[in-house]
Amino acid sequence: MDNVFIIFQTNEDTRNIVEAILQDNHAAIVNEQPAMVRVDSPGRLTIRRASVEEKMGRDFDLQELHVNLISLAGNLNETDDEFSLSWNH
């Protein structure tokens, strides 16, 4: 199965986002670099607004992801509550 991935700039907000991703995507693997963090997941990766809010301790609009987003791979499906990457075969 092909991996999807998302890459963020490294900062305090993205640390919380990555923690939320790992909480909700048990197969996800993190690769941290000095200025970026990449999260790979087999087939699908979902970022849930509620999980990010829990980690950040504040309201979070998933559109805020785009501020620190460097790159991604996969077909994107975005709602107010979830940001999902997957490969549709």
N, C-alpha and C positions, 0 to 999 in steps of 0.2 A: 504494500500500500504506500502511496506517495505521501510525503509529509507536506503539511501546510506550515507556514511560519509567519511571524510578525516580529518586526525589529523596531525598538524604541531608542531614543536618546536616554542616557542614564541620568536620572534625577530623582528627587524625592517622590514626585507623583508617580513616575513609572515604577518605582519600587513597589508601591502599593498595588498598582495595576497588575504587575507580574505576580505578586502574592495571590491576588484574586484569581488570576488565570490558573495558577498551580492548584489552588483549592478546588476549582471546578473542572479541571482537565487533568486527571491523574496520570495520563500517559505523556503529558507535556515535559519537554526537556529544555532547560535554560542554559544558554551559553552567554556568559557575561564577558564583556570586553571593557577597556577603560572608558570609552565614551558611548557605548551602546550595549543593549541587551537584546538577544534574539531568543524567541521561544518557538520551538518546533513541536509539532504534534502529528501523529499518524492519522491522516485522513480528515480530521476535523478539529477545530479549536473554537471555543465560544467564550466571549467575554460578557459577563452578566453585570448590568448596571448595579443591581442590589449587592452583589459581592464586592464590587469596587467601592461602593458607598460604605459598606461595613468596614473595609480596610482603611479608608481615608477618614472616616468619621464625619463625613459631610455629604451633601447632595452632590451628585455627579451626572453630568450630561455626557453620554457616550461620544458626542461630537468632540469633546475635549481630547479624545485619543489622538485626533489628527494633529494637534499642536506638537506632539513629541514623536509622531510616527515617522520612521525613516523608510521602511519598505514592508511589503507583505507579499505572500504568494498563496493563491487559492481564490476560489470564487467567493465574493463577498456578499453577505446578506445582512442588512443592517436595519434594526428597528429601534424604538425608543428604549427597549429593555435589553436587547442583545446585539452583539457584534460578532458574527460567525464567519469563519473561513472554512471552506471544504472543497474537495475535488468532486465534481459531478461527472461520473463516467457514463 
